[in-house]
Amino acid sequence: MSERIKPPALFWVISILALLWNLMGVMAYLGMTMMPVEALVESYGQEYADVMATRPAWATGAFAIAVFGGLLGCIGLLLRKSWSKILFIISLLGVVVQNIWGFMSGSFNLVGTSDKILTVLIIIVAVFLIWFAQKKTAKGYLN
């Protein structure tokens, strides 16, 4: 049995911030999947609402995998479990698949600069969380 090493405070700060980040992702998912068409039109315009109305189930499923995989991965970090890395990898795959649809459908071209920056930031955070879980497992913080 491997020895459990007590993580420093920064580990807990990063893990809690990651959990909050992923909770915002879950809220975005719930908001996007439950948003009435009128609110979507008001926020993004008719063209974007039309594209979103044709979104295939696999793209919505990828979004769900991305956010819930990240959320469960963060819970794993807080429980100090090494399986959190696997969930972060699954989450990143969901992010990639979701963005493939965004580019294929043209919806990525219909959003503003801030949404495009957020898309890049989501990918960066997903990759960071994989690295973070791997590094903390190697240090013995996660078992």
C-alpha positions in Angstrom: 0.0 0.0 0.0 1.4 3.4 -0.9 1.9 6.1 1.6 -0.4 9.0 1.6 1.4 12.3 1.7 -0.4 15.4 3.0 -0.9 17.9 0.1 0.0 21.5 0.6 -2.6 24.3 0.8 -2.1 25.2 -2.8 -3.3 21.7 -3.8 -6.6 22.4 -2.0 -6.9 25.9 -3.5 -6.4 24.7 -7.0 -8.8 21.7 -6.5 -11.5 24.0 -5.1 -11.1 26.5 -7.9 -11.3 23.7 -10.4 -14.4 22.4 -8.8 -16.0 25.9 -9.0 -14.9 26.1 -12.6 -16.5 22.8 -13.5 -19.7 23.7 -11.6 -19.9 26.8 -13.8 -19.6 24.4 -16.8 -22.5 22.2 -15.4 -24.6 25.4 -15.0 -23.7 26.4 -18.6 -24.7 22.9 -19.8 -28.0 23.0 -17.9 -28.7 26.6 -19.1 -27.9 25.8 -22.7 -30.0 22.6 -22.8 -32.9 24.1 -21.0 -32.9 27.6 -22.5 -36.1 28.5 -24.3 -35.6 29.3 -28.0 -36.7 32.9 -27.4 -33.9 33.4 -24.8 -31.3 31.9 -27.2 -32.5 34.2 -30.0 -32.3 37.2 -27.6 -28.8 36.3 -26.4 -27.1 35.1 -29.6 -29.4 35.9 -32.5 -31.8 33.9 -34.8 -29.1 32.4 -36.9 -27.3 30.9 -33.9 -30.6 29.7 -32.4 -31.4 27.9 -35.8 -28.0 26.2 -35.7 -28.5 25.1 -32.1 -31.9 23.7 -32.9 -30.3 21.3 -35.3 -27.5 20.2 -32.8 -27.2 16.4 -32.9 -27.6 14.3 -29.8 -23.9 13.3 -29.9 -22.8 17.0 -29.6 -25.1 17.5 -26.6 -23.8 14.2 -25.2 -20.2 15.4 -25.6 -21.0 18.6 -23.8 -22.5 16.6 -20.9 -19.5 14.3 -20.8 -17.2 17.3 -20.8 -18.8 19.0 -17.9 -19.8 16.1 -15.7 -16.5 14.3 -16.3 -14.7 17.4 -15.2 -17.0 17.8 -12.2 -16.4 14.2 -11.1 -12.7 14.6 -11.7 -12.6 17.5 -9.3 -14.5 15.6 -6.7 -11.9 12.9 -7.2 -9.2 15.5 -6.5 -10.8 16.6 -3.3 -11.1 12.9 -2.3 -7.4 12.5 -3.2 -8.1 9.8 -5.8 -5.8 9.1 -8.7 -8.8 8.1 -10.9 -9.5 11.8 -11.3 -7.0 11.9 -14.1 -9.0 9.4 -16.2 -12.1 11.5 -15.7 -10.2 14.7 -16.8 -9.1 12.8 -19.9 -12.7 11.8 -20.7 -13.8 15.4 -20.0 -11.2 16.7 -22.5 -12.4 14.3 -25.1 -15.9 15.6 -24.6 -14.6 19.1 -25.0 -12.9 18.2 -28.3 -15.9 16.4 -29.7 -18.2 19.3 -28.7 -15.9 21.8 -30.4 -15.6 19.6 -33.6 -19.4 20.0 -33.9 -19.1 23.8 -33.2 -16.6 24.1 -36.1 -18.6 21.8 -38.4 -21.9 23.5 -37.8 -20.5 27.0 -38.2 -21.8 28.0 -34.7 -18.3 28.9 -33.6 -18.4 31.7 -36.3 -21.6 33.1 -34.9 -20.4 33.9 -31.4 -18.4 36.8 -30.2 -14.8 37.1 -29.3 -15.4 36.5 -25.6 -17.0 33.1 -26.4 -14.1 32.2 -28.6 -11.6 33.1 -25.9 -13.7 31.0 -23.4 -13.5 28.0 -25.7 -9.7 28.2 -25.8 -9.6 28.7 -22.0 -11.8 25.6 -21.5 -9.3 23.5 -23.5 -6.4 25.0 -21.6 -8.0 24.3 -18.2 -8.9 20.7 -19.3 -5.3 20.0 -20.3 -4.0 21.6 -17.1 -6.3 19.4 -14.9 -5.0 16.3 -16.6 -1.4 17.4 -15.9 -2.2 18.5 -12.4 -3.8 15.1 -11.5 -0.8 13.3 -13.0 1.7 15.4 -11.2 -0.1 15.1 -7.8 -0.4 11.3 -8.2 3.3 11.1 -8.8 3.9 13.2 -5.7 1.8 10.8 -3.7 -1.1 13.2 -3.0 -3.6 11.1 -4.9 -4.0 7.3 -4.4 
